[in-house]
């Protein structure tokens, strides 16, 4: 734990503030949004496909607006994009309190997905801007760990608030977002991020040129496609898992909360040592190993009949997850031009389409074929994702080899 704490001393104060914010926002989201599908089941009596569409629309909106956010942050600055996103998000969570009508909630989910999506690619890009190349894999791993600390804390608070119905969970989330927005605003001004960005933006390329890179960069295309398939498996697994456990297990809500907690605690325990160990290998190797592990976890869920096996395979699934996600970031980072970092991270945000397809595909399979087929289908997709990462890496290796050859000839 001391080594984990000491790691923060290596980074810029704004990087540490953004890492802290990752945890605060995760707590807020897990208090309200994670239990939203449960509300739709108990109060609205929706089937899994309808729930997937309602929850997924926010994720789908977040995916495409997140790509735009990454591009925009390269040209108007990370600071403006992040602060605007946070302030708007806080008001949207307060908006959830105004009505519990389904169509209003769908609108709020859509707006929430759009607004929060602007924060992630801009903040990741700023973290990379302020961090040395050799430390980025570690800081991305720490970011992922802290995010899961938030998701370990939030579900218990959320379960209490939703069951007791004393304080609206969306009020708590809105206050957390609003408070962090003010803190970040003050610190960004204090540490002169506005001036740093002003120097970078003077030399930025055109938006037209940025989109041209997306169109013709085949390496980026395959990495994003691999991430999309992978995210279909691990991005929104909690949505269909919640419905499956409620239908097939006694005290399904309690088991769901326990599984969420195990997932987050395992990330907290394993992420940092795994990231240190993974630094000796190529990112592709880590992605392949991790994809196999979370596919094994999904396959294990298909045959689990009790709490012990569900939790055991969640541990296996989570170890794979902790390997894949930071390694995906590094694969993108290795091919990213410095002045288009926001755009490339925004492009990576397109992998979030998997957050829409995951609940939709899972909900359809659960409704028509049952939980075993659903989990085995996800396991297969985890294996398929490896092909796209491998294909992108092959193109990158050939490109690097040709570059070295040309340099030798010159």
ZAGU-199002 format. One record per atom (N, C-alpha, C): residue in three letters; x, y, z. Coordinates in steps of 0.001 Angstrom, whole numbers, plus 500000, padded with zeros to 6 digits. Layout:
BEGIN
ALAXYZ...
END
This chain:
BEGIN
UNK500836498796500000UNK500000500000500000UNK500872501256500000UNK502008501219500746UNK502905502380500779UNK503461502699499398UNK503794501637498646UNK504298501852497285UNK503227502486496412UNK501986502057496627UNK500879502612495847UNK500714504096496153UNK500798504456497433UNK500662505858497834UNK501837506676497324UNK503065506128497423UNK504252506844496967UNK504218507127495479UNK503496506299494728UNK503424506491493281UNK502815507839492920UNK501931508350493784UNK501280509619493486UNK502265510790493503UNK503352510659494238UNK504327511736494308UNK505068511945492991UNK504963510982492079UNK505671511070490799UNK504925511936489780UNK503677512295490070UNK502840512913489051UNK502497514360489385UNK502134515091488347UNK501714516481488462UNK500485516571489379UNK500363517650490184UNK499197517778491074UNK497857517677490351UNK497780518165489116UNK496525518065488367UNK496235516612487991UNK497284515835487701UNK497086514410487435UNK496496513733488662UNK497036514056489841UNK496503513475491075UNK495062513920491329UNK494765515177490984UNK493393515674491151UNK492430514934490228UNK492867514670489009UNK492027513936488062UNK491845512484488503UNK492885511905489099UNK492755510543489624UNK491753510505490777UNK491840511505491669UNK490879511602492758UNK489465511766492206UNK489335512588491176UNK488032512806490563UNK487456511545489954UNK488320510698489408UNK487857509426488862UNK487128508612489921UNK487667508604491138UNK487030507870492230UNK485721508537492655UNK485728509865492775UNK484523510584493207UNK483385510371492215UNK483693510481490925UNK482660510309489903UNK482165508864489842UNK483067507913490089UNK482657506498490110UNK481710506231491273UNK482003506820492433UNK481102506666493590UNK479728507231493252UNK479720508432492671UNK478454509056492323UNK477653508244491328UNK478323507757490288UNK477641506973489267UNK477101505664489828UNK477904504992490663UNK477481503693491181UNK476374503823492219UNK476244504991492841UNK475143505219493779UNK473807505239493048UNK473792505829491855UNK472515506032491169UNK472340505169489920UNK473274505252488977UNK473078504621487671UNK473121503102487741UNK473983502527488583UNK474098501067488640UNK472791500399489060UNK471990501096489866UNK470750500498490348UNK469533500937489528UNK469772501710488501UNK468691502155487633UNK467975500981486950UNK468706499960486428UNK468010498795485854UNK467110498084486864UNK467535498050488124UNK466714497409489154UNK465403498169489338UNK465470499489489283UNK464257500313489358UNK463323499991488191UNK463888499852486995UNK463068499582485817UNK462410498202485891UNK463077497255486541UNK462489495919486703UNK461356495949487731UNK461629496519488902UNK460678496443490004UNK459496497388489837UNK459763498605489348UNK458703499608489273UNK458010499647487915UNK458759499411486845UNK458179499502485508UNK457915498134484876UNK458496497069485471UNK458287495693485000UNK458704495508483537UNK459850496104483182UNK460353495991481816UNK461110494686481649UNK461115494153480402UNK461887492950480105UNK463337493332479815UNK464257492346479754UNK465678492640479589UNK466030493448478339UNK465315493235477247UNK465644493968476019UNK465290495443476160UNK464116495752476729UNK463734497146476926UNK464703497854477873UNK465083497157478927UNK466028497743479880UNK467362498020479195UNK467793497077478358UNK469055497251477637UNK469003498475476725UNK467878498682476069UNK467733499834475174UNK467766501143475956UNK467083501174477109UNK467035502399477913UNK468410502716478487UNK469046501723479079UNK470372501941479659UNK471406502161478557UNK471258501400477467UNK472246501471476392UNK472229502763475625UNK471095503471475601UNK471034504702474816UNK471991505748475376UNK472149505744476700UNK473116506655477303UNK474538506294476921UNK474832505001476915UNK476173504543476546UNK476469504822475078UNK475462504611474225UNK475655504860472801UNK475897506341472533UNK475098507194473176UNK475303508634473037UNK476680509034473560UNK477091508426474664UNK478395508729475245UNK479531508346474306UNK479356507261473593UNK480399506783472692UNK480698507787471597UNK479678508239470894UNK479896509136469761UNK480232510553470218UNK479598511011471287UNK479937512344471773UNK481326512353472402UNK481748511191472953UNK483101511095473501UNK484162511234472425UNK483879510696471241UNK484806510870470126UNK484911512348469755UNK483755513021469668UNK483754514450469360UNK484499515227470443UNK484301514823471706UNK484956515509472817UNK486472515428472705UNK486972514247472315UNK488417514107472168UNK488976515038471113UNK488278515152469983UNK488717516050468916UNK488636517496469375UNK487495517855469986UNK487294519236470424UNK488342519642471455UNK488701518725472355UNK489664519068473404UNK491045519373472841UNK491346518832471648UNK492618519147471010UNK492642520583470482UNK491465521160470254UNK491403522446469567UNK490898523588470430UNK490117523319471479UNK489701524410472359UNK490275524246473763UNK490889523075474038UNK491542522875475329UNK490839521867476208UNK491644521097476944UNK491095520077477844UNK490272520739478959UNK490759521864479455UNK490151522536480600UNK488693522877480344UNK488410523520479226UNK487039523940478922UNK486115522737478760UNK486608521709478090UNK485783520516477850UNK485452519810479171UNK486452519618480036UNK486227518903481287UNK485273519660482203UNK485525520946482388UNK484694521716483318UNK483263521846482811UNK483114522111481515UNK481760522189480960UNK481005520895481148UNK481682519788480913UNK481060518478481063UNK480610518231482498UNK481476518535483460UNK481160518260484862UNK480015519120485375UNK480036520399485041UNK478964521278485517UNK477608520855484941UNK477581520546483645UNK476326520118483021UNK475856518789483615UNK476787517854483846UNK476421516550484412UNK475780516691485780UNK476312517578486601UNK475745517751487944UNK474299518220487865UNK473998519142486949UNK472620519617486793UNK471699518511486254UNK472237517658485389UNK471426516565484845UNK471037515578485939UNK471972515270486852UNK471631514359487943UNK470575514964488857UNK470632516273489062UNK469548516920489796UNK468233516795489015UNK468327516821487669UNK467146516695486822UNK466450515364486980UNK467210514299487294UNK466597512988487508UNK465560513021488640UNK465707513976489553UNK464819514051490704UNK463449514617490346UNK463356515308489211UNK462129516028488883UNK460976515105488527UNK461286513961487933UNK460223513051487509UNK460755511633487410UNK459895510682487695UNK460263509272487525UNK459496508657486347UNK458922509524485487UNK458271509035484278UNK459330508449483338UNK458988507340482696UNK459970506593481909UNK460593507435480803UNK459769508169480046UNK460309508922478913UNK461234510049479370UNK460912510648480508UNK461789511675481066UNK463116511056481500UNK463056509879482116UNK464277509203482552UNK465145508803481355UNK464500508387480260UNK465251508063479052UNK465980509300478537UNK465281510448478533UNK465905511698478092UNK467081512046478991UNK466912511877480303UNK467987512179481231UNK469174511233481023UNK468888509957480744UNK469966509004480474UNK470749509407479236UNK470036509863478217UNK470677510303476984UNK471570511512477239UNK471042512510477938UNK471820513719478223UNK472984513425479167UNK472743512528480126UNK473819512170481053UNK474963511469480327UNK474614510581479390UNK475653509891478612UNK476480510865477797UNK475828511845477187UNK476534512827476365UNK477451513693477221UNK476915514209478317UNK477698515166479114UNK478895514523479802UNK478673513341480416UNK479786512705481119UNK480857512195480162UNK480467511878478919UNK481434511346477955UNK482482512374477561UNK482166513652477709UNK483134514676477349UNK484289514734478347UNK484052514255479566UNK485092514346480586UNK486199513313480388UNK485821512044480097UNK486801510952480095UNK487940511133479083UNK487666511319477773UNK488792511442476838UNK489635512692477077UNK488992513796477470UNK489749515024477729UNK490645514857478950UNK490136514209480002UNK490940514026481210UNK492082513046480969UNK491815511956480221UNK492888511004479897UNK493972511672479070UNK493553512517478124UNK494528513211477285UNK495365514174478119UNK494731514870479068UNK495483515799479912UNK496442515047480826UNK496002513911481346UNK496896513075482153UNK498137512690481344UNK497924512269480094UNK499048511892479231UNK499924513106478913UNK499295514279478696UNK500057515502478424UNK501028515820479547UNK500606515537480788UNK501362515945481970UNK502192514808482570UNK502274513668481864UNK502981512497482390UNK504014512013481378UNK505198511677481869UNK506247511152480991UNK505806509835480360UNK506301509583479146UNK505872508403478387UNK506081507111479168UNK507226506978479849UNK507547505725480530UNK506695505497481787UNK505907506504482190UNK505063506352483373UNK503580506256483033UNK503236506300481767UNK501821506356481402UNK501103505042481659UNK501741503910481383UNK501104502614481638UNK500721502517483110UNK501624502975483978UNK501369502892485413UNK500248503837485838UNK500265505057485298UNK499243506013485713UNK497871505598485189UNK497817504984484000UNK496542504467483512UNK496050503328484392UNK496973502509484879UNK496598501411485776UNK496081501956487103UNK496769502982487626UNK496326503599488876UNK494942504214488688UNK494740504860487547UNK493439505472487258UNK492333504418487267UNK492618503281486657UNK491637502198486607UNK491374501635487999UNK492438501515488815UNK492290501020490179UNK491431501953491007UNK491722503260490910UNK490975504249491689UNK489517504283491250UNK489289504125489961UNK487915504059489464UNK487158502916490143UNK487826501793490328UNK487180500644490953UNK487079500773492462UNK487947501585493080UNK487749501900494498UNK486405502606494649UNK486135503526493718UNK484848504208493728UNK483696503242493556UNK483875502288492642UNK482809501314492402UNK482720500261493504UNK483724500192494383UNK483624499323495554UNK482859500023496676UNK482999501344496745UNK482340502117497802UNK480889502424497443UNK480661502839496191UNK479354503341495784UNK478188502371495879UNK478334501105495430UNK477168500205495429UNK476515500009496787UNK477315499935497854UNK476729499760499189UNK475903500980499581UNK476425502174499282UNK475673503396499565UNK474411503433498715UNK474564503072497431UNK473420503073496527UNK472344502107496961UNK472751500898497358UNK471769499897497798UNK470982500410498999UNK471685501040499930UNK471023501587501126UNK470020502675500741UNK470451503598499875UNK469580504721499503UNK468361504252498710UNK468566503293497784UNK467450502819496967UNK466446502009497795UNK466954501235498771UNK466065500396499564UNK465349501187500653UNK466072502121501295UNK465477502897502385UNK464582504031501882UNK464910504562500694UNK464120505619500056UNK463982506857500948UNK465067507188501662UNK465061508383502511UNK465639509597501783UNK466727509397501049UNK467359510460500270UNK467446509989498826UNK467100510865497893UNK467157510502496478UNK468612510269496064UNK468942509073495545UNK470328508799495131UNK470851509796494104UNK469973510301493238UNK470413511257492227UNK470812512594492848UNK470226512955493989UNK470633514167494702UNK472066514025495205UNK472374512863495767UNK473727512611496272UNK474742512666495126UNK474410512024494001UNK475308512023492846UNK475510513434492308UNK474431514211492204UNK474542515588491727UNK475440516431492604UNK475332516255493922UNK476182517012494854UNK477653516614494709UNK477929515326494540UNK479308514875494355UNK479916515461493080UNK479161515425491982UNK479641515978490722UNK479854517485490838UNK478896518181491445UNK479005519625491579UNK480186520039492440UNK480373519363493570UNK481491519684494454UNK482835519463493792UNK482962518346493074UNK484234518081492394UNK484473519073491260UNK483425519495490586UNK483563520479489510UNK484216521758490033UNK483740522233491190UNK484290523458491782UNK485752523265492183UNK486062522116492795UNK487444521835493207UNK488380521814492011UNK487999521102490954UNK488848521006489774UNK489015522369489108UNK487962523150489061UNK488017524486488454UNK489072525342489145UNK489052525337490464UNK490012526128491247UNK491444525663490992UNK491668524356491004UNK493032523826490869UNK493573523978489448UNK492714523845488438UNK493175524058487062UNK493663525495486874UNK492982526438487494UNK493423527832487425UNK494711528036488212UNK494787527401489376UNK495956527570490245UNK497227527083489573UNK497171525949488872UNK498374525362488285UNK498593525744486825UNK497850526736486348UNK498142527331485043UNK497915526432483853UNK496932525525483923UNK496654524636482791UNK496183525435481582UNK495479526540481815UNK494995527373480711UNK496157527912479887UNK497224528340480575UNK498388528879479858UNK499147527789479111UNK499256526604479736UNK499936525480479080UNK499213525098477801UNK497900525041477861UNK497111524681476692UNK497228525727475599UNK497298527000476006UNK497410528062475015UNK498623527887474131UNK499737527427474725UNK500956527194473948UNK500790526003473017UNK500086524952473485UNK499914523753472658UNK498964524007471492UNK497874524750471746UNK496838524929470738UNK497299525773469565UNK498313526639469776UNK498813527464468690UNK499371526620467553UNK499835525418467903UNK500472524574466902UNK499603523386466496UNK498332523393466884UNK497453522268466560UNK497186522187465071UNK496912520979464602UNK496553520769463217UNK495059521045463027UNK494582520938461822UNK493176521238461545UNK492290520055461896UNK491007520352462165UNK490048519282462453UNK489905518358461245UNK489925518957460048UNK489815518156458833UNK490954517141458756UNK492157517579459118UNK493304516671459116UNK493165515578460151UNK492554515912461305UNK492360514909462352UNK491444513788461880UNK490335514151461208UNK489423513127460718UNK490052512310459593UNK490954512931458831UNK491626512199457766UNK492510511099458362UNK493140511396459494UNK493972510394460169UNK493121509210460609UNK491953509500461203UNK491046508433461644UNK490659507532460473UNK490402508160459326UNK489930507411458169UNK490986506471457627UNK492252506910457644UNK493295506126456976UNK494234505374457925UNK494118505569459203UNK494990504860460141UNK494404503472460420UNK494863502471459691UNK494326501113459827UNK494668500504461189UNK495808500898461734UNK496191500372463049UNK495163500807464081UNK494847502099464067UNK493848502629464989UNK492501501948464760UNK492150501731463513UNK490874501091463183UNK490759499715463825UNK491800498877463688UNK491729497527464242UNK491780497537465766UNK492562498455466341UNK492600498545467800UNK491238498956468357UNK490598499914467687UNK489277500358468137UNK488253499241467961UNK488327498508466838UNK487387497409466598UNK487573496306467643UNK488820495988467955UNK489082494991468996UNK488554495454470345UNK488765496738470654UNK488258497274471904UNK486749497276471976UNK486102497501470835UNK484635497502470783UNK484089496114471130UNK484660495085470504UNK484201493717470780UNK484493493345472232UNK485676493728472704UNK486051493435474086UNK485124494136475075UNK484792495394474792UNK483917496155475683UNK482506495590475701UNK482084494963474607UNK480779494291474588UNK480706493237475689UNK481867492653476000UNK481915491612477032UNK482014492213478428UNK482965493127478624UNK483243493576479996UNK482710494964480336UNK482168495704479329UNK481818497088479578UNK480588497292480452UNK479503496576480161UNK478253496750480916UNK477726495398481377UNK478626494519481808UNK478211493190482230UNK477223493232483397UNK477277494304484195UNK476432494369485388UNK474943494447485051UNK474599494992483857UNK473188495162483504UNK472494493810483371UNK473066492922482549UNK472440491609482360UNK472712490686483548UNK473853490877484206UNK474151490068485388UNK473107490302486474UNK472736491563486659UNK471742491902487677UNK470419491195487421UNK469962491204486177UNK468694490563485832UNK468780489046485989UNK469914488468485569UNK470094487018485661UNK470088486558487120UNK470806487263487977UNK470891486858489383UNK469551487006490088UNK468809488049489758UNK467492488235490387UNK466523487117490026UNK466683486552488837UNK465768485510488374UNK466169484117488842UNK467465483864489024UNK467944482494489223UNK468523482208490609UNK468647483214491460UNK469254482985492772UNK468386483593493869UNK468362482908495004UNK467744483499496189UNK468581484709496617UNK467910485752497071UNK468605486985497460UNK469502487480496330UNK468923487526495136UNK469701487897493962UNK470291489292494040UNK469557490248494650UNK470076491611494770UNK471301491651495665UNK471265490883496764UNK472410490817497666UNK473614490179496972UNK473368489114496199UNK474455488484495457UNK475024489444494417UNK474153490203493757UNK474599491188492768UNK475509492229493411UNK475101492747494574UNK475937493720495289UNK477268493094495688UNK477228491829496105UNK478457491137496501UNK479392490945495312UNK478821490581494152UNK479626490380492951UNK480262491699492504UNK479491492791492562UNK480045494105492235UNK481211494456493158UNK481015494187494445UNK482056494507495420UNK483301493662495191UNK483122492368494927UNK484257491490494643UNK485021491986493416UNK484290492367492381UNK484920492898491175UNK485798494098491497UNK485244495047492257UNK485987496266492565UNK487152496003493512UNK486934495186494521UNK487997494889495487UNK489152494161494807UNK488842493233493905UNK489891492509493182UNK490721493463492324UNK490054494423491698UNK490803495415490916UNK491742496197491828UNK491219496611492984UNK492038497376493937UNK493258496564494379UNK493054495280494654UNK494144494434495153UNK495146494053494068UNK494663493785492856UNK495504493189491828UNK496039494176490792UNK495343495314490585UNK495692496161489455UNK497125496660489503UNK497555497198490639UNK498897497777490702UNK499984496720490548UNK499956495599491303UNK501001494582491080UNK500960493979489684UNK499758493816489114UNK499667493278487757UNK500261494254486753UNK500000495554486944UNK500548496553486018UNK502067496600486098UNK502623496454487299UNK504090496414487434UNK504666495193486733UNK504005494058486911UNK504447492823486259UNK504300492921484752UNK503218493562484288UNK502914493613482856UNK503871494512482085UNK504582495413482765UNK505474496344482081UNK506607495641481337UNK506902494393481707UNK507991493667481043UNK507533493011479738UNK506236493051479461UNK505692492409478262UNK505121493451477304UNK504928493056476043UNK504267493916475081UNK502782494018475428UNK502161495174475160UNK500728495324475466UNK499863494252474817UNK500205493823473589UNK499398492797472923UNK499392491502473725UNK500536491117474277UNK500622489894475078UNK499676489968476270UNK499642491129476910UNK498773491317478071UNK497305491273477657UNK496979491882476511UNK495597491872476022UNK495142490448475736UNK495994489663475100UNK495631488269474777UNK495388487463476045UNK496330487562477001UNK496178486809478249UNK494935487246479011UNK494724488551479087UNK493563489063479809UNK492254488670479155UNK492214488695477826UNK490988488320477103UNK490634486864477351UNK491644485993477383UNK491381484590477691UNK490808484440479104UNK491347485202480047UNK490874485072481422UNK489440485543481587UNK489088486717481015UNK487697487108481237UNK486735486281480390UNK487216485636479332UNK486369484670478617UNK486142483418479456UNK487181482979480172UNK487022481844481096UNK486023482201482193UNK486130483434482697UNK485193483881483723UNK483761483853483233UNK483524484373482026UNK482176484368481462UNK481667482948481241UNK482554482097480724UNK482168480697480540UNK481825480039481864UNK482563480397482916UNK482290479833484238UNK480942480253484784UNK480533481502484520UNK479220481959484985UNK478090481095484413UNK478313480623483181UNK477269479837482499UNK476929478562483276UNK477890478038484031UNK477674476752484719UNK477660476895486238UNK477682478128486739UNK477683478346488186UNK476277478198488750UNK476190477498489873UNK474883477261490501UNK474822477786491936UNK475916478352492425UNK475937478849493805UNK476792480093493947UNK476772480660495123UNK477509481892495394UNK479011481703495211UNK479527480571495703UNK480975480365495677UNK481511480389494246UNK480876479640493349UNK481385479573491974UNK481186480901491240UNK480082481613491515UNK479883482918490905UNK480996483881491301UNK481340483877492569UNK482390484779493059UNK483756484342492550UNK484002483017492506UNK485275482507492007UNK485516482955490564UNK484510482766489716UNK484690483143488312UNK484686484662488120UNK484077485391489064UNK484191486852489009UNK485631487280489292UNK486311486587490176UNK487723486888490444UNK488553486667489174UNK488333485537488501UNK489059485239487261UNK488737486283486194UNK487454486595486042UNK487021487606485082UNK487702488947485370UNK487760489329486635UNK488309490629487011UNK489803490709486759UNK490534489632487017UNK491976489639486736UNK492204489880485248UNK491408489230484411UNK491519489486482973UNK491200490918482621UNK490169491462483252UNK489763492844483018UNK490877493811483396UNK491545493560484526UNK492610494455484982UNK493818494426484041UNK493960493348483308UNK495056493251482349UNK494723493950481035UNK493487493765480567UNK493120494225479224UNK492998495738479136UNK492307496363480077UNK491944497775479925UNK493155498705479884UNK494113498634480834UNK495281499513480719UNK496136499203479484UNK496216497921479118UNK497009497546477941UNK496391498116476663UNK495058498171476594UNK494395498813475456UNK494786500279475357UNK494807500974476502UNK495213502376476508UNK496617502533475939UNK497508501625476333UNK498903501742475893UNK499049501447474407UNK498269500522473885UNK498335500227472453UNK497944501465471646UNK496928502198472110UNK496546503440471448UNK497614504501471649UNK498141504591472866UNK499139505625473180UNK500382505487472315UNK500780504254472007UNK501986504019471220UNK501871504535469787UNK500660504685469289UNK500490505137467899UNK499957506568467819UNK499933507263468961UNK499275508571469032UNK500259509725468856UNK500042510609467854UNK500821511852467758UNK500481512773468925UNK501483513454469481UNK501276514259470684UNK500158515286470537UNK500113515979469400UNK499156517076469275UNK497762516608468859UNK497611515312468667UNK496281514765468362UNK495881513725469396UNK496454513846470604UNK496198512838471620UNK494717512790471997UNK494088513947472165UNK492673513959472506UNK491831513294471437UNK492197513529470160UNK491446512940469064UNK491591511420469053UNK492811510927469285UNK493026509480469294UNK492324508827470489UNK492398509459471656UNK491683508916472809UNK490178509022472605UNK489755510077471905UNK488343510181471549UNK487930509059470626UNK488820508715469664UNK488540507590468770UNK488442506287469562UNK489314506145470555UNK489234504951471404UNK487905504894472136UNK487321506067472378UNK486029506112473043UNK484945505415472230UNK485189505240470913UNK484233504525470075UNK484086503061470502UNK485073502564471258UNK484932501207471784UNK483720501118472711UNK483275502281473206UNK482106502305474075UNK480822501883473396UNK480838501742472057UNK479667501179471380UNK479355499805471972UNK480413499136472435UNK480215497839473094UNK479362497947474340UNK479370499124474999UNK478519499326476172UNK477040499327475804UNK476745499639474540UNK475365499581474048UNK475022498162473601UNK475921497550472816UNK475641496218472278UNK475681495135473356UNK476522495326474383UNK476623494315475437UNK475283494032476105UNK474638495053476701UNK473323494803477314UNK472269494362476311UNK472347494893475064UNK471338494542474066UNK471467493082473642UNK472677492668473284UNK472907491268472900UNK472648490347474085UNK473174490740475248UNK472973489920476438UNK471511489810476821UNK470779490938476753UNK469358490913477087UNK468569490033476145UNK468903490088474844UNK468202489250473857UNK468472487770474125UNK469744487426474338UNK470090486022474594UNK469473485528475895UNK469476486392476918UNK468893486009478204UNK467396485770478076UNK466718486640477334UNK465273486538477193UNK464853485314476387UNK465591484997475314UNK465160483950474385UNK465873482609474566UNK467099482622475135UNK467870481375475215UNK468352481041476622UNK468272481990477535UNK468693481719478902UNK470101482207479216UNK470426482177480510UNK471682482725480988UNK472921481995480494UNK472857480667480381UNK474038479899479966UNK474482480281478566UNK473528480374477641UNK473856480768476269UNK474402482197476246UNK473817483082477055UNK474280484464477110UNK475748484531477541UNK476089483865478623UNK477464483924479123UNK478451483273478151UNK478066482144477538UNK478943481494476568UNK479135482359475325UNK478082483083474929UNK478211484015473811UNK479209485113474109UNK479169485646475317UNK480125486673475718UNK481553486108475753UNK481689484872476211UNK483010484242476251UNK483601484140474846UNK482766483770473884UNK483216483671472492UNK483646485032471953UNK482894486072472258UNK483252487417471801UNK484601487862472378UNK484879487471473616UNK486171487801474214UNK487332487216473428UNK487164486005472946UNK488201485360472121UNK488301486043470758UNK487165486381470166UNK487161487024468850UNK487890488369468888UNK487760489099469995UNK488400490416470086UNK489915490343469907UNK490506489206470288UNK491958489050470186UNK492421489199468745UNK491634488662467805UNK492026488723466400UNK492237490163465947UNK491357491071466303UNK491455492452465833UNK492671493163466436UNK492928492922467731UNK494134493502468336UNK495390492960467647UNK495405491666467406UNK496564491031466749UNK496766491605465356UNK495672491792464606UNK495778492315463243UNK496347493730463248UNK495872494576464164UNK496407495929464260UNK497876495941464630UNK498273495042465536UNK499677494976465950UNK500575494519464808UNK500099493585463986UNK500873493127462826UNK501145494284461871UNK500119495096461604UNK500292496256460715UNK501281497248461323UNK501171497470462641UNK502094498392463305UNK503533497891463238UNK503737496586463446UNK505092496010463395UNK505687496148461990UNK504870495905460960UNK505359496056459583UNK505712497507459289UNK504903498419459782UNK505151499843459575UNK506457500270460252UNK506674499784461474UNK507899500113462202UNK509121499523461516UNK508991498297460997UNK510099497642460306UNK510468498398459024UNK509443498827458262UNK509715499572457043UNK510371500910457350UNK509973501534458435UNK510551502821458826UNK512018502668459166UNK512339501581459922UNK513739501339460280UNK514559501043459045UNK513987500279458108UNK514696499951456883UNK515012501205456062UNK514039502090455949UNK514245503338455221UNK515306504201455871UNK515344504222457191UNK516352505012457886UNK517764504463457631UNK517860503134457583UNK519162502514457329UNK519640502852455921UNK518676502797454949UNK519027503102453554UNK519479504555453428UNK518766505467454117UNK519137506877454061UNK520488507117454712
END
